[in-house]
């Protein structure tokens, strides 16, 4: 969905935002998914050094948002309106998690994305998250 050139441009835009602080990095894909990684570190963990559920939600919303953004027509925007998460296992400090957002529904007024987040160290599913984006027309 995103080429390395697209990602380089987007990463520059995200550098001074929450996405940059969390260390979220987009990865190129050659299909209709959006992939990204995030370190489990002081910015994304909670005591006792495990990934925060809130950081997982931020990763999921970021990937789903950029998924919708990639397919939107001009003068439209995506706004996250609902997130539902199941946190299944933990990722520990020093690990990195990988999120893959897959479109479930791409309608005119809503997009639904399934985001699965796994631990790079263990390969285990950490969180399974559903994100709904509202698609709105933006006045010119």
N, C-alpha and C positions, 0 to 999 in steps of 0.2 A: 504494500500500500504506500509506503514511503521509501524513497531512494535515500542513499547516503547524503546526497546533496540537499534534499529536503530536510533531513534530520539535522545536518550541520546548521542550517538556517534557523530551524525551530529551537535547537539547543541554545543558540545565541540569544534568542528572545526570552527563553525561560531562565537564563542564568541568575537574574536578580529577583526571582519570584520564589514562592514556596516550593515549587517544583525543583528549582536549583538548590535550595537549602536542603531538601530531602535527598538530593543526589540522584534523582530520577533521570535515566538515560534512555532515549528511544533507540530502537534497533531496526535496521532495514528488514522488510519482509517482502516476499514475492507473491503473496496471496492477499486475501481481503481481511487479514488480521492486523492488529497493531501490537507490537511487542516492546516491552521496556524492562529495565532492571532498576533495582534500588538496593543500596547497601543497608545492612543491619548494623547501625552504628549509634553514636550518642544522639544524633538528630532523629532517629527513627525507632529507637527502642524505649522500653520502660523497665524499671527495676523488676526482676533481677537480670536484665540484659537480654530480654526477648523482644521481638518485633512488636510494636504497638499496633493494635487493630486500627487505630486512626490513620497511621501511616499506610497501612494496606488499603484502606478506603481511598486515601489520597492518590495512591498509585492507580487504583482501578478507575477512579473518576478521570484522572489524567489520560489514561489510555483510551477510555471510551469517548472522552471529549475530542481527542485528536482523531479518533476513528470517524466520528461524525463530521468533524471539520474537513477531513480529506474528501468527503463525498458531497458536501453541501454545494449548492449553486450560489452564485453571487447574490448578495443582498439577503442572505439567510444566516442564522446563527443557531448554535446548539446550547441549551442550558440544562444542566443536570437537575432533574426534578425528583428522582427517587433512587435510593441505593439500598440494597438488601444484601447482607453479608452473612456467611457462615464461616467462622474461623475454626479450622479443623485440627491443625497442629501448629507447632511453634518453629520459628527460625531464631537462632541465637546470634548474639553479637559476633561480628566477624564474618557472618554468612552474607550472601547476596541473594535476593529473591528475584524471580523472573515472572513477569505478568504477561499473559497473552489475552487480548480482547478479541472476541469473535462476535460478529453481528448475528443477532437472533431475528430481528425485525428492523427493516429500514423503510418506514412509512413516510408519508408526507409531513405528518405532524409529530411523530415520535420515532426515535431509534432506541432499540433495546440491545444491550451488549452483555455478553457473558464473559467475565474476566476470571481466569484461574491463575492463582499466584502459587508458585512452587519454590522450594528451597533449592538453591544451586548445589549446596553441600550434600543434602540427603536425597533430593529428587522428590520428596514428599509434597503433596498438596497442602499448602498452608491455609489458603482462603479461597472460597468460591463466592464470587460477588456478581450480582445482577445490577446493572446501571440503566436507568431510563433517562434519555435526553429528550427535551421538548425542542422541536424545530420551529423557529419563529422567523417571520419575514421582518427585515430591518428596513425602515423607510430610507429612501435615497435622499 
